[in-house]
Amino acid sequence: MNTLKIIVLVLDLISAVLLTATILVQSGKSAGLSSAIAGASDSFMAKGGSKTLDAKLAKATKWIGLAFVVLTLMAAILVTATR
């Protein structure tokens, strides 16, 4: 039981770091508005590439967030069960 608790806690820590990294890498929701006001012109290919990357990062954030929540709940159950 102790080994399982350590494995779950290590996986929880890894998922927390990955979740933080994926959130920080994403562009902000207002990035398009600021570039429109500043007059920056992007080509069609550049816009499509960023949207697909942002879509992949958003999807990864959802899955990593779900894994983080599940692992945190498992860790809480394991810690309270061993008391």
Phi, psi and omega in degrees: 000325180293321179294319178298320179296319179294318180297315181295319180293322177293317177296324177295318178296318179296317179293326177295318179293317179296321179296317178297317181295316181292327177291319181289332181284334182294147175280153182290160180290337181265010182296323180292323181291318181292325178287331177289322179290320182286344179088018179288135180248123177254148176284166180297320182292322180293321179294317180295323180293319180290325180292320179291322177294317178295323179294319178294319179293322178295319178294318178296322179297319179296314182291319179292323176297319177296316178298320179297316180295315181296315180294324178293318177296319177297318180296319179296319179294317181293322180292318180286334180285335182270359179282000000 
